[in-house]
Amino acid sequence: MNRLIQIANNAKALNEKKIFITVISKKGINTFIADLNRGQLLAGEGADNNNLMRYIDDPFFKSKEQALAYQRWKEKISPNGEKPKDVMDFYINGYFHKSIYTKINDDYFSLRSDVDFAKDIIKKEKDALGLNKTSLNELIKEILPIFIEETRQLLLK
């Protein structure tokens, strides 16, 4: 009976945010999160569940023809042919994509890049860094068993 009381007391003391941070801080999970974001970008998807900006809507290009020429060039160098051809993926040589990392905060995480031009990308497309619903579901599938085991260990300590 004392053991059940101890488990009940441990349950009362559980801090789900702390468990979540412990789980996503584990080796490999923070990389998995950044990889999910990279996959979204290559698919032309933003964190808002919408497609990223279209080339012809980018004010950088002075004409529609210039944007379309750039779009055709990007079709040749982008590593993923699954995104809509007219949607950005912010991939040229992979430098930006490789620079994406997971920053663990007190109760959640964010995705960041410290390359100089990252702020220009974010200014152009505010939803470039972050996970959409599909990626969040993939993350949940990945971390749920770890979360359950972490919770079990805390209950039984």
N, CA, C and O of each residue as an XYZ file, in Angstrom:
628
protein
N       0.824     -1.199      0.000
C       0.000      0.000      0.000
C       0.868      1.264      0.000
O       0.536      2.247     -0.663
N       1.963      1.237      0.732
C       2.863      2.393      0.780
C       3.420      2.727     -0.602
O       3.605      3.894     -0.943
N       3.686      1.675     -1.396
C       4.212      1.894     -2.743
C       3.185      2.626     -3.616
O       3.558      3.519     -4.377
N       1.918      2.270     -3.521
C       0.864      2.949     -4.279
C       0.732      4.404     -3.846
O       0.532      5.290     -4.677
N       0.845      4.642     -2.562
C       0.790      6.027     -2.063
C       1.968      6.824     -2.604
O       1.809      7.984     -2.984
N       3.153      6.211     -2.642
C       4.334      6.884     -3.181
C       4.140      7.214     -4.663
O       4.477      8.312     -5.105
N       3.595      6.260     -5.432
C       3.331      6.499     -6.861
C       2.317      7.630     -7.030
O       2.487      8.486     -7.898
N       1.275      7.641     -6.217
C       0.265      8.717     -6.276
C       0.905     10.062     -5.967
O       0.607     11.056     -6.630
N       1.776     10.106     -4.975
C       2.470     11.352     -4.634
C       3.393     11.779     -5.777
O       3.484     12.967     -6.089
N       4.072     10.826     -6.395
C       4.925     11.138     -7.544
C       4.091     11.689     -8.704
O       4.522     12.599     -9.411
N       2.895     11.126     -8.889
C       2.004     11.599     -9.957
C       1.602     13.053     -9.727
O       1.542     13.846    -10.667
N       1.329     13.396     -8.469
C       0.949     14.781     -8.147
C       2.093     15.753     -8.438
O       1.866     16.915     -8.773
N       3.314     15.259     -8.306
C       4.482     16.125     -8.470
C       4.958     16.223     -9.923
O       5.890     16.973    -10.216
N       4.331     15.477    -10.829
C       4.775     15.503    -12.226
C       4.635     16.898    -12.827
O       3.659     17.605    -12.576
N       5.605     17.269    -13.604
C       5.596     18.545    -14.315
C       5.710     18.213    -15.805
O       6.797     17.917    -16.301
N       4.578     18.266    -16.511
C       4.568     17.841    -17.915
C       5.487     18.671    -18.799
O       6.066     18.145    -19.749
N       5.629     19.954    -18.505
C       6.536     20.783    -19.313
C       7.977     20.336    -19.126
O       8.748     20.280    -20.083
N       8.334     20.017    -17.889
C       9.697     19.555    -17.611
C       9.953     18.213    -18.305
O      11.031     17.994    -18.857
N       8.970     17.322    -18.276
C       9.112     16.037    -18.956
C       9.267     16.261    -20.460
O      10.122     15.646    -21.096
N       8.441     17.141    -21.026
C       8.507     17.444    -22.455
C       9.894     17.964    -22.830
O      10.477     17.510    -23.814
N      10.426     18.911    -22.055
C      11.746     19.472    -22.340
C      12.818     18.396    -22.212
O      13.749     18.349    -23.016
N      12.695     17.544    -21.217
C      13.647     16.438    -21.059
C      13.633     15.548    -22.295
O      14.689     15.157    -22.794
N      12.449     15.230    -22.787
C      12.319     14.340    -23.945
C      12.889     14.990    -25.202
O      13.668     14.355    -25.913
N      12.525     16.231    -25.494
C      13.008     16.840    -26.742
C      14.477     17.239    -26.659
O      15.102     17.527    -27.680
N      15.031     17.258    -25.450
C      16.449     17.546    -25.287
C      17.315     16.305    -25.510
O      18.535     16.412    -25.635
N      16.694     15.144    -25.559
C      17.449     13.903    -25.744
C      18.162     13.920    -27.087
O      17.690     14.487    -28.073
N      19.322     13.272    -27.079
C      20.135     13.198    -28.295
C      19.297     12.638    -29.441
O      18.646     11.604    -29.292
N      19.314     13.291    -30.534
C      18.604     12.832    -31.717
C      17.241     13.471    -31.907
O      16.832     13.695    -33.046
N      16.529     13.769    -30.841
C      15.187     14.350    -30.984
C      15.287     15.784    -31.486
O      14.536     16.178    -32.378
N      16.210     16.575    -30.924
C      16.324     17.959    -31.394
C      16.762     18.013    -32.861
O      16.364     18.921    -33.591
N      17.572     17.056    -33.294
C      17.956     16.968    -34.705
C      16.760     16.543    -35.558
O      16.564     17.053    -36.661
N      15.963     15.607    -35.039
C      14.758     15.155    -35.739
C      13.811     16.336    -35.985
O      13.219     16.443    -37.060
N      13.668     17.216    -34.995
C      12.805     18.393    -35.125
C      13.310     19.294    -36.252
O      12.529     19.734    -37.096
N      14.611     19.566    -36.264
C      15.187     20.411    -37.322
C      15.026     19.737    -38.690
O      14.768     20.410    -39.688
N      15.178     18.411    -38.735
C      14.995     17.684    -39.995
C      13.552     17.794    -40.504
O      13.321     17.895    -41.709
N      12.595     17.774    -39.588
C      11.198     17.965    -39.991
C      11.018     19.321    -40.662
O      10.322     19.426    -41.672
N      11.642     20.360    -40.107
C      11.530     21.697    -40.696
C      12.188     21.733    -42.074
O      11.652     22.329    -43.009
N      13.348     21.097    -42.194
C      14.021     21.046    -43.500
C      13.133     20.358    -44.543
O      13.035     20.807    -45.685
N      12.499     19.281    -44.137
C      11.602     18.565    -45.049
C      10.432     19.431    -45.499
O      10.036     19.402    -46.664
N       9.889     20.196    -44.569
C       8.798     21.122    -44.921
C       9.260     22.114    -45.970
O       8.574     22.343    -46.965
N      10.434     22.705    -45.742
C      10.943     23.702    -46.684
C      11.119     23.094    -48.070
O      10.746     23.701    -49.075
N      11.689     21.894    -48.119
C      11.884     21.245    -49.420
C      10.563     20.914    -50.097
O      10.496     20.802    -51.322
N       9.515     20.757    -49.299
C       8.176     20.516    -49.856
C       7.458     21.834    -50.150
O       6.333     21.831    -50.651
N       8.109     22.962    -49.840
C       7.508     24.265    -50.091
C       6.419     24.628    -49.105
O       5.529     25.416    -49.425
N       6.478     24.052    -47.884
C       5.440     24.275    -46.879
C       5.965     25.094    -45.699
O       7.097     24.917    -45.250
N       5.113     25.991    -45.213
C       5.443     26.784    -44.050
C       4.818     26.229    -42.789
O       4.012     25.299    -42.839
N       5.193     26.802    -41.661
C       4.665     26.369    -40.367
C       3.173     26.641    -40.238
O       2.512     26.056    -39.380
N       2.638     27.511    -41.070
C       1.220     27.862    -41.017
C       0.344     26.897    -41.826
O      -0.845     27.149    -42.017
N       0.931     25.803    -42.295
C       0.247     24.793    -43.115
C      -0.073     25.260    -44.524
O      -0.818     24.589    -45.239
N       0.464     26.377    -44.932
C       0.271     26.881    -46.292
C       1.574     26.760    -47.069
O       2.641     26.548    -46.492
N       1.470     26.897    -48.383
C       2.680     26.925    -49.192
C       3.473     28.189    -48.880
O       2.921     29.218    -48.491
N       4.782     28.074    -49.064
C       5.642     29.241    -48.916
C       5.371     30.210    -50.072
O       4.609     29.903    -50.990
N       5.993     31.357    -50.011
C       5.804     32.402    -51.018
C       6.126     31.894    -52.416
O       7.046     31.099    -52.611
N       5.355     32.368    -53.377
C       5.615     32.048    -54.777
C       6.676     33.010    -55.312
O       6.758     34.159    -54.878
N       7.474     32.539    -56.246
C       8.531     33.374    -56.812
C       7.970     34.656    -57.413
O       8.560     35.725    -57.256
N       6.837     34.558    -58.099
C       6.300     35.765    -58.752
C       5.757     36.781    -57.746
O       5.511     37.933    -58.105
N       5.568     36.366    -56.495
C       5.106     37.300    -55.467
C       6.247     37.925    -54.680
O       6.015     38.771    -53.816
N       7.468     37.519    -54.967
C       8.633     38.033    -54.251
C       8.991     39.416    -54.795
O       9.308     39.550    -55.976
N       8.943     40.439    -53.949
C       9.250     41.796    -54.419
C      10.704     41.980    -54.851
O      11.047     43.008    -55.435
N      11.558     41.004    -54.572
C      12.953     41.065    -55.001
C      13.056     41.125    -56.519
O      13.914     41.818    -57.066
N      12.171     40.392    -57.193
C      12.228     40.342    -58.656
C      11.536     41.566    -59.249
O      10.444     41.952    -58.834
N      12.195     42.151    -60.212
C      11.689     43.386    -60.804
C      10.595     43.137    -61.850
O       9.863     44.053    -62.226
N      10.496     41.885    -62.310
C       9.459     41.566    -63.291
C       9.023     40.116    -63.113
O       9.709     39.299    -62.499
N       7.863     39.838    -63.674
C       7.346     38.470    -63.639
C       8.287     37.546    -64.421
O       8.515     36.405    -64.017
N       8.823     38.032    -65.523
C       9.735     37.236    -66.343
C      10.993     36.871    -65.568
O      11.488     35.748    -65.662
N      11.505     37.830    -64.802
C      12.696     37.577    -63.992
C      12.396     36.499    -62.934
O      13.209     35.604    -62.704
N      11.239     36.597    -62.306
C      10.842     35.608    -61.295
C      10.685     34.227    -61.921
O      11.114     33.229    -61.342
N      10.078     34.167    -63.090
C       9.880     32.880    -63.762
C      11.204     32.268    -64.217
O      11.373     31.050    -64.169
N      12.130     33.097    -64.652
C      13.453     32.595    -65.044
C      14.168     32.001    -63.823
O      14.790     30.942    -63.907
N      14.068     32.686    -62.720
C      14.669     32.178    -61.474
C      13.994     30.870    -61.065
O      14.663     29.926    -60.644
N      12.691     30.821    -61.189
C      11.924     29.607    -60.857
C      12.406     28.424    -61.698
O      12.585     27.322    -61.179
N      12.613     28.652    -62.989
C      13.078     27.573    -63.868
C      14.475     27.107    -63.453
O      14.758     25.909    -63.467
N      15.336     28.034    -63.090
C      16.681     27.679    -62.623
C      16.589     26.867    -61.335
O      17.297     25.871    -61.181
N      15.722     27.283    -60.406
C      15.564     26.583    -59.130
C      15.062     25.156    -59.333
O      15.435     24.263    -58.572
N      14.230     24.926    -60.334
C      13.747     23.573    -60.623
C      14.914     22.625    -60.883
O      14.831     21.434    -60.582
N      15.995     23.152    -61.440
C      17.154     22.333    -61.773
C      18.030     22.022    -60.555
O      18.677     20.975    -60.518
N      18.060     22.905    -59.571
C      18.996     22.705    -58.460
C      18.347     22.240    -57.166
O      19.045     21.755    -56.275
N      17.041     22.372    -57.039
C      16.379     21.960    -55.802
C      16.398     20.442    -55.684
O      16.114     19.746    -56.659
N      16.731     19.917    -54.501
C      16.858     18.470    -54.336
C      15.532     17.719    -54.245
O      15.523     16.488    -54.204
N      14.439     18.427    -54.214
C      13.141     17.767    -54.038
C      12.201     18.241    -55.134
O      11.936     19.437    -55.253
N      11.700     17.319    -55.926
C      10.779     17.683    -56.987
C       9.330     17.614    -56.568
O       8.446     17.698    -57.421
N       9.049     17.464    -55.272
C       7.681     17.288    -54.811
C       6.941     18.583    -54.516
O       5.715     18.578    -54.410
N       7.644     19.666    -54.385
C       6.968     20.930    -54.084
C       6.398     21.531    -55.366
O       6.864     21.226    -56.463
N       5.391     22.383    -55.220
C       4.909     23.103    -56.401
C       6.060     23.902    -57.024
O       6.825     24.542    -56.302
N       6.185     23.872    -58.309
C       7.327     24.501    -58.983
C       7.425     26.004    -58.732
O       8.518     26.571    -58.761
N       6.292     26.644    -58.487
C       6.311     28.101    -58.336
C       6.513     28.563    -56.891
O       6.454     29.760    -56.613
N       6.749     27.627    -55.973
C       6.854     27.939    -54.554
C       8.309     27.862    -54.111
O       9.049     26.970    -54.528
N       8.708     28.792    -53.273
C      10.077     28.835    -52.759
C      10.357     27.668    -51.814
O       9.450     27.102    -51.204
N      11.642     27.327    -51.714
C      12.086     26.342    -50.732
C      13.348     26.816    -49.992
O      13.832     26.143    -49.082
N      13.863     27.964    -50.390
C      15.037     28.586    -49.776
C      16.264     27.678    -49.822
O      17.105     27.699    -48.923
N      16.348     26.889    -50.879
C      17.489     26.009    -51.067
C      18.271     26.470    -52.287
O      17.740     26.539    -53.395
N      19.531     26.780    -52.067
C      20.432     27.068    -53.188
C      21.556     26.022    -53.140
O      21.686     25.181    -54.030
N      22.352     26.102    -52.085
C      23.447     25.149    -51.899
C      23.288     24.342    -50.610
O      24.177     23.576    -50.239
N      22.170     24.514    -49.939
C      21.910     23.776    -48.712
C      22.417     24.458    -47.456
O      22.189     23.960    -46.353
N      23.098     25.582    -47.596
C      23.707     26.257    -46.444
C      22.657     26.679    -45.414
O      22.824     26.426    -44.221
N      21.584     27.315    -45.865
C      20.530     27.728    -44.928
C      19.882     26.509    -44.287
O      19.702     26.472    -43.070
N      19.536     25.523    -45.083
C      18.878     24.317    -44.561
C      19.744     23.635    -43.505
O      19.244     23.223    -42.458
N      21.047     23.517    -43.782
C      21.965     22.873    -42.834
C      22.125     23.689    -41.554
O      22.477     23.140    -40.510
N      21.875     24.976    -41.625
C      22.081     25.844    -40.460
C      20.910     25.794    -39.473
O      21.024     26.321    -38.366
N      19.811     25.185    -39.844
C      18.623     25.149    -38.984
C      18.878     24.230    -37.792
O      19.358     23.107    -37.947
N      18.554     24.722    -36.619
C      18.726     23.928    -35.397
C      17.558     24.186    -34.456
O      16.809     25.151    -34.610
N      17.424     23.296    -33.479
C      16.353     23.395    -32.490
C      16.897     24.081    -31.253
O      17.898     23.649    -30.682
N      16.242     25.143    -30.844
C      16.589     25.842    -29.598
C      15.553     25.439    -28.558
O      14.353     25.629    -28.753
N      16.034     24.879    -27.450
C      15.152     24.445    -26.374
C      14.955     25.620    -25.420
O      15.918     26.173    -24.889
N      13.694     25.991    -25.213
C      13.351     27.069    -24.290
C      12.921     26.467    -22.956
O      13.053     25.259    -22.760
N      12.415     27.275    -22.045
C      11.987     26.789    -20.729
C      10.838     25.798    -20.815
O      10.788     24.848    -20.034
N       9.923     25.995    -21.738
C       8.768     25.107    -21.791
C       8.385     24.681    -23.212
O       7.323     24.093    -23.412
N       9.231     24.970    -24.191
C       8.941     24.557    -25.555
C      10.236     24.594    -26.354
O      11.324     24.584    -25.778
N      10.126     24.637    -27.640
C      11.290     24.730    -28.508
C      10.971     25.685    -29.647
O       9.810     25.982    -29.928
N      12.014     26.150    -30.286
C      11.842     26.946    -31.500
C      12.918     26.510    -32.479
O      13.912     25.890    -32.101
N      12.704     26.842    -33.726
C      13.678     26.525    -34.758
C      14.376     27.810    -35.157
O      13.749     28.856    -35.323
N      15.682     27.708    -35.306
C      16.505     28.895    -35.560
C      17.532     28.621    -36.642
O      17.789     27.479    -37.023
N      18.104     29.702    -37.118
C      19.262     29.664    -37.996
C      20.084     30.900    -37.685
O      19.543     31.999    -37.559
N      21.382     30.722    -37.561
C      22.250     31.853    -37.234
C      23.026     32.395    -38.434
O      23.891     33.254    -38.269
N      22.728     31.905    -39.636
C      23.417     32.450    -40.802
C      22.956     33.895    -41.003
O      21.825     34.250    -40.671
N      23.832     34.706    -41.542
C      23.551     36.133    -41.695
C      22.258     36.424    -42.449
O      21.510     37.322    -42.065
N      21.989     35.685    -43.504
C      20.832     35.977    -44.351
C      19.535     35.343    -43.849
O      18.489     35.524    -44.472
N      19.577     34.609    -42.744
C      18.358     33.975    -42.214
C      17.299     35.027    -41.890
O      16.110     34.813    -42.126
N      17.733     36.154    -41.353
C      16.765     37.217    -41.009
C      16.063     37.740    -42.263
O      14.904     38.150    -42.198
N      16.757     37.728    -43.402
C      16.133     38.149    -44.660
C      15.088     37.131    -45.112
O      14.032     37.500    -45.628
N      15.390     35.852    -44.914
C      14.433     34.803    -45.268
C      13.196     34.914    -44.391
O      12.072     34.836    -44.887
N      13.397     35.095    -43.086
C      12.279     35.188    -42.148
C      11.463     36.453    -42.420
O      10.240     36.444    -42.286
N      12.128     37.519    -42.794
C      11.417     38.757    -43.134
C      10.533     38.520    -44.369
O       9.417     39.033    -44.455
N      11.046     37.746    -45.306
C      10.310     37.442    -46.540
C       9.195     36.429    -46.262
O       8.088     36.561    -46.783
N       9.494     35.415    -45.436
C       8.551     34.322    -45.179
C       8.596     33.974    -43.696
O       9.407     33.157    -43.261
N       7.709     34.610    -42.923
C       7.733     34.466    -41.458
C       7.478     33.046    -40.987
O       7.823     32.709    -39.854
N       6.883     32.199    -41.825
C       6.579     30.827    -41.439
C       7.582     29.811    -41.983
O       7.280     28.620    -42.055
N       8.769     30.274    -42.365
C       9.784     29.347    -42.875
C      10.317     28.447    -41.758
O      10.553     27.259    -41.978
N      10.506     29.001    -40.577
C      11.003     28.214    -39.452
C       9.856     27.910    -38.506
O       9.168     28.812    -38.027
N       9.663     26.642    -38.250
C       8.576     26.190    -37.393
C       7.959     24.947    -37.989
O       8.156     24.651    -39.167
N       7.210     24.217    -37.175
C       6.612     22.967    -37.643
C       5.128     23.153    -37.939
O       4.401     23.787    -37.174
N       4.697     22.595    -39.052
C       3.279     22.610    -39.382
C       2.596     21.411    -38.720
O       3.247     20.630    -38.027
N       1.298     21.267    -38.931
C       0.537     20.192    -38.273
C       1.056     18.804    -38.634
O       1.146     17.932    -37.769
N       1.391     18.595    -39.880
C       1.893     17.288    -40.308
C       3.195     16.954    -39.593
O       3.368     15.842    -39.094
N       4.099     17.909    -39.546
C       5.382     17.689    -38.875
C       5.198     17.514    -37.370
O       5.872     16.688    -36.754
N       4.291     18.284    -36.781
C       4.033     18.118    -35.347
C       3.488     16.725    -35.046
O       3.836     16.129    -34.027
N       2.636     16.205    -35.928
C       2.132     14.837    -35.751
C       3.260     13.814    -35.851
O       3.280     12.834    -35.106
N       4.190     14.036    -36.760
C       5.360     13.156    -36.870
C       6.207     13.225    -35.603
O       6.714     12.209    -35.127
N       6.352     14.426    -35.066
C       7.115     14.588    -33.826
C       6.443     13.858    -32.671
O       7.107     13.191    -31.877
N       5.140     13.986    -32.584
C       4.396     13.304    -31.513
C       4.603     11.798    -31.599
O       4.858     11.144    -30.588
N       4.492     11.243    -32.817
C       4.705      9.799    -32.985
C       6.104      9.388    -32.525
O       6.290      8.319    -31.945
N       7.067     10.243    -32.789
C       8.456      9.939    -32.432
C       8.695     10.030    -30.927
O       9.385      9.186    -30.356
N       8.127     11.049    -30.286
C       8.466     11.261    -28.871
C       7.501     10.610    -27.888
O       7.833     10.472    -26.711
N       6.321     10.209    -28.338
C       5.342      9.657    -27.399
C       5.880      8.464    -26.607
O       5.723      8.445    -25.386
N       6.501      7.476    -27.236
C       7.035      6.371    -26.430
C       8.089      6.822    -25.419
O       8.158      6.296    -24.308
N       8.905      7.794    -25.808
C       9.936      8.307    -24.900
C       9.278      9.060    -23.754
O       9.689      8.927    -22.601
N       8.262      9.843    -24.067
C       7.523     10.606    -23.048
C       6.871      9.650    -22.044
O       6.920      9.880    -20.835
N       6.265      8.586    -22.552
C       5.608      7.608    -21.675
C       6.631      6.940    -20.761
O       6.384      6.775    -19.567
N       7.768      6.558    -21.314
C       8.803      5.903    -20.500
C       9.372      6.858    -19.454
O       9.593      6.468    -18.308
N       9.605      8.088    -19.845
C      10.113      9.101    -18.896
C       9.120      9.287    -17.755
O       9.516      9.342    -16.590
N       7.843      9.384    -18.080
C       6.789      9.539    -17.064
C       6.737      8.311    -16.164
O       6.632      8.438    -14.944
N       6.810      7.138    -16.753
C       6.786      5.893    -15.976
C       7.933      5.853    -14.967
O       7.749      5.465    -13.813
N       9.106      6.256    -15.420
C      10.275      6.257    -14.524
C      10.082      7.238    -13.369
O      10.452      6.948    -12.231
N       9.503      8.397    -13.666
C       9.264      9.382    -12.602
C       8.205      8.898    -11.616
O       8.309      9.161    -10.418
N       7.202      8.203    -12.103
C       6.166      7.669    -11.222
C       6.730      6.595    -10.287
O       6.334      6.497     -9.126
N       7.645      5.805    -10.807
C       8.153      4.659    -10.038
C       9.386      4.974     -9.183
O       9.877      4.103     -8.465
N       9.871      6.168     -9.254
C      11.110      6.471     -8.494
C      10.879      6.551     -7.009
O      11.818      6.795     -6.251
